[in-house]
Amino acid sequence: MPLCVVDDDRLTELSLSALFIAAFLAATPIPFQSEVVFIGLQTAGQTPIWQLIVVASLANTLGSVVTYYAGRGVSGRFAERWLHIKPETLTKAERVFGRWGPICLLLSWAPGGDLLVAVSGALRLSLWKFLPVVAIAKTGRYIVVALATDQALDLFSLAG
């Protein structure tokens, strides 16, 4: 007799919740790899790919917003006092990042991308410039992971 019976709908709900938590944490300073959870769920085949992509992208983008606001806390007096950054240097960096930052944020999906996210907060990049670019970058990453996993599964099914 099984210890616990979980129907398919409940299993999908739990799986998506786990993916949400993993993707959210992966976009914060907490070291975490959401791709492992994403690929595991995709390989299990119980949840439609589009749902995995939407949940992971949304959670990862929200996690980036947390990192962005953490970066905002580093600017100002903290930057001047603890990092020894002069106010005029910070102002110049804010101006340069305001122009080029959104383009740089297309790399927010890559390893080290969370540093770009924190810097965009510290340099006061507008949240409205930040959010769409990060959402596109994060969604693009999960689409690529899904396509690559699908291709790998096809190769293994041909070989086996």
C-alpha positions in Angstrom: 0.0 0.0 0.0 1.5 3.4 -1.0 2.4 5.8 1.7 1.1 8.8 -0.2 -1.0 9.1 -3.3 -0.6 12.2 -5.4 -2.8 12.8 -8.5 -1.3 14.3 -11.7 -2.8 17.8 -11.1 -1.3 18.0 -7.6 2.1 16.6 -8.9 2.1 19.3 -11.6 1.3 22.0 -9.0 4.1 20.8 -6.7 6.5 20.6 -9.6 5.8 24.1 -10.8 6.1 25.4 -7.2 9.5 23.8 -6.8 10.6 25.3 -10.1 9.3 28.7 -9.1 11.4 28.6 -5.9 14.5 27.3 -7.7 14.3 29.9 -10.4 13.6 32.7 -7.9 16.5 31.8 -5.7 18.8 31.4 -8.7 18.4 35.1 -9.6 19.3 36.3 -6.1 22.8 36.2 -4.5 21.9 32.8 -3.1 23.9 30.2 -5.2 21.3 28.0 -6.9 20.9 26.3 -10.3 17.3 26.3 -11.6 18.3 24.7 -14.8 18.7 21.3 -13.0 15.1 21.5 -11.8 13.8 22.8 -15.2 15.6 20.0 -17.1 14.4 17.4 -14.6 10.8 18.5 -14.9 11.0 18.7 -18.7 12.6 15.2 -18.9 9.8 13.8 -16.7 7.3 15.0 -19.3 4.4 15.6 -16.9 4.2 19.4 -17.3 3.8 21.2 -20.7 7.0 23.0 -21.7 5.2 26.4 -22.0 4.2 26.2 -18.4 7.8 25.4 -17.3 9.1 28.4 -19.4 6.5 30.8 -18.0 6.9 29.8 -14.4 10.7 29.8 -14.5 10.9 33.1 -16.4 8.5 34.9 -14.1 10.2 33.6 -11.0 13.7 34.3 -12.3 12.7 37.8 -13.3 11.2 38.5 -9.8 14.4 37.2 -8.2 16.3 39.7 -10.3 14.1 42.5 -9.0 15.1 41.5 -5.5 18.8 41.6 -6.6 18.2 44.9 -8.3 16.8 46.4 -5.1 19.6 44.9 -3.1 21.9 46.8 -5.4 20.0 50.0 -4.8 20.8 49.6 -1.1 24.6 49.7 -2.0 24.5 53.1 -3.7 24.7 56.5 -2.1 26.3 56.9 1.3 27.3 53.2 1.5 29.2 53.5 -1.8 31.0 56.6 -0.7 31.8 55.5 2.9 32.6 51.8 2.4 33.6 51.5 -1.2 35.3 54.9 -1.3 33.5 55.9 -4.5 33.3 59.7 -4.9 29.8 61.1 -5.5 30.9 62.6 -8.9 32.3 59.2 -10.0 29.0 57.6 -9.0 27.0 60.2 -10.9 29.2 59.7 -14.0 28.7 55.9 -13.7 25.0 56.3 -13.4 24.9 58.4 -16.6 26.9 55.9 -18.5 25.0 52.9 -17.2 21.7 54.7 -17.9 22.7 54.7 -21.6 24.4 51.3 -22.0 23.0 49.4 -19.0 19.9 48.1 -20.7 22.0 46.6 -23.5 24.3 45.0 -21.0 21.4 43.5 -19.1 20.7 41.2 -22.1 23.5 39.2 -20.5 21.8 39.0 -17.2 21.0 35.3 -17.9 24.6 34.4 -18.1 26.9 33.3 -15.2 27.8 36.5 -13.4 24.7 38.2 -14.8 23.4 38.8 -11.3 26.3 41.2 -10.7 25.0 43.3 -13.7 21.6 43.2 -12.1 22.9 44.4 -8.8 25.0 47.1 -10.5 21.9 48.3 -12.4 20.2 48.9 -9.0 23.2 50.5 -7.5 23.6 52.9 -10.4 19.9 53.7 -10.3 18.9 52.4 -13.7 15.1 53.0 -14.0 13.1 49.9 -13.0 11.0 50.4 -16.2 14.2 50.2 -18.3 15.5 47.3 -16.3 12.4 45.0 -16.1 11.6 44.4 -19.8 15.2 43.7 -20.8 15.8 41.3 -17.9 12.4 39.5 -18.6 13.4 39.0 -22.2 16.9 37.8 -21.3 15.6 35.4 -18.6 12.8 34.0 -20.9 15.2 33.6 -23.7 17.5 31.5 -21.5 14.7 29.1 -20.5 13.6 28.8 -24.1 17.1 27.9 -25.2 17.4 25.4 -22.2 14.1 23.8 -23.3 15.1 23.5 -26.9 18.5 22.1 -26.0 17.0 19.6 -23.7 14.5 18.6 -26.3 17.3 18.0 -28.8 19.3 16.0 -26.3 16.3 13.8 -25.5 15.7 13.2 -29.2 19.4 12.2 -29.7 19.3 9.8 -26.8 16.0 8.3 -28.0 17.6 7.7 -31.4 20.7 6.1 -29.9 18.7 3.9 -27.5 
